[in-house]
């Protein structure tokens, strides 16, 4: 089944829901873009389509990862400042927290 999509750049046509979902995940189609299935008269926002609801646009995933990374760095600075008397231990802790925490938190959310 074909799908028509109205974006800010213009109107696009996709051959299947799989193709639409792939480009939705890559950020070419936003949740606010309008989608119409072949043979339908109704336009629906892409974010309201059940097949796309579980997929997150790449920009959303990347912004979450940046937020998690920022929190991990802030946390590691606090831990480092608190254990400044133990310089070698603080350095190892900073590196470990900054390297492991964002990826662990990201995997837990998915």
SULTA-V659521 format. One record per pair of residues at least 4 apart in sequence whose C-alpha atoms are under 8 Angstrom apart, sorted by the first residue. I is the first residue (numbers start at 1). J is the second residue. D is the distance in Angstrom with one decimal. If there is no record, write none. Layout:
# SULTA-V659521
((I;J;D) (I;J;D))
This chain:
# SULTA-V659521
((1;15;6.4) (1;16;5.6) (1;17;7.5) (1;37;7.3) (1;38;6.3) (2;13;6.9) (2;14;5.6) (2;15;4.6) (2;16;5.4) (2;17;7.6) (2;37;6.3) (2;38;5.2) (3;13;5.6) (3;14;5.1) (3;15;6.5) (3;16;6.7) (3;17;7.3) (3;20;7.7) (3;35;6.7) (3;36;5.7) (3;37;4.6) (3;38;5.7) (4;11;6.9) (4;12;5.7) (4;13;4.5) (4;14;6.4) (4;35;5.7) (4;36;5.2) (4;37;6.4) (4;38;7.3) (5;11;5.5) (5;12;5.1) (5;13;6.2) (5;14;7.8) (5;33;6.8) (5;34;5.5) (5;35;4.5) (5;36;6.5) (6;10;5.9) (6;11;4.4) (6;12;6.4) (6;33;5.8) (6;34;5.1) (6;35;6.5) (7;11;6.0) (7;12;7.6) (7;29;7.2) (7;30;7.9) (7;33;5.2) (7;34;6.9) (8;33;7.8) (14;19;6.4) (14;20;6.0) (15;19;6.8) (15;20;8.0) (16;20;6.4) (17;21;5.9) (17;51;7.8) (18;22;6.1) (19;23;6.4) (20;24;6.0) (20;29;7.8) (21;25;6.1) (21;51;7.7) (21;52;6.1) (21;55;7.4) (22;26;6.4) (23;27;6.2) (23;28;5.4) (23;29;6.1) (24;28;5.8) (24;29;4.6) (24;30;6.4) (24;31;7.9) (24;52;7.7) (24;55;7.7) (24;56;7.9) (24;57;6.0) (25;29;7.9) (25;55;6.2) (25;56;5.8) (25;57;4.2) (25;58;5.5) (26;57;6.0) (26;58;5.4) (27;57;5.3) (27;58;5.8) (27;59;6.6) (29;33;6.4) (29;46;7.8) (30;46;6.9) (30;47;7.6) (30;57;7.4) (31;45;6.4) (31;46;4.8) (31;47;4.1) (31;48;7.7) (32;45;5.4) (32;46;6.1) (32;47;6.4) (33;45;5.5) (33;46;5.7) (34;43;5.7) (34;44;5.3) (34;45;4.5) (34;46;5.9) (35;43;5.4) (35;44;5.2) (35;45;6.0) (35;46;5.9) (36;40;6.3) (36;41;7.1) (36;42;6.2) (36;43;4.8) (36;44;6.4) (44;48;6.9) (44;49;7.3) (45;49;7.0) (46;52;6.9) (47;52;6.5) (47;53;5.9) (48;52;7.5) (48;53;6.5) (49;53;6.0) (50;54;7.5) (51;55;7.9) (52;56;8.0) (56;60;6.3) (56;61;6.6) (57;61;6.7) (58;62;6.1) (59;63;6.0) (60;64;6.2) (61;65;6.2) (62;66;6.2) (63;67;6.3) (64;68;6.2) (65;69;6.0) (65;102;7.0) (65;106;6.8) (66;70;6.0) (67;71;6.3) (68;72;6.2) (68;102;5.5) (68;105;7.3) (68;106;7.7) (69;73;6.2) (69;98;7.5) (69;101;7.8) (69;102;5.2) (70;74;6.2) (71;75;6.0) (72;76;6.1) (72;97;6.7) (72;98;5.6) (72;101;6.2) (72;102;6.4) (73;77;6.2) (73;97;7.8) (73;98;5.6) (74;78;6.4) (75;79;6.2) (76;80;5.9) (76;93;7.4) (76;94;5.0) (76;95;8.0) (76;97;6.0) (76;98;6.3) (77;81;6.0) (77;94;7.0) (78;82;6.1) (79;83;6.2) (79;90;7.4) (79;93;7.7) (79;94;7.3) (80;84;5.8) (80;90;5.0) (80;91;7.1) (80;93;7.3) (80;94;6.2) (83;87;7.3) (83;89;7.8) (83;90;5.8) (84;90;6.3) (86;90;5.9) (87;91;6.2) (88;92;6.3) (89;93;6.1) (90;94;6.0) (91;95;6.3) (92;96;6.1) (93;97;6.0) (94;98;6.0) (95;99;6.0) (96;100;5.9) (96;101;7.9) (97;101;5.4) (98;102;7.2) (99;103;7.6) (100;104;6.2) (101;105;6.0) (102;106;6.0) (103;107;6.2) (104;108;6.2) (105;109;6.4) (106;110;6.6))
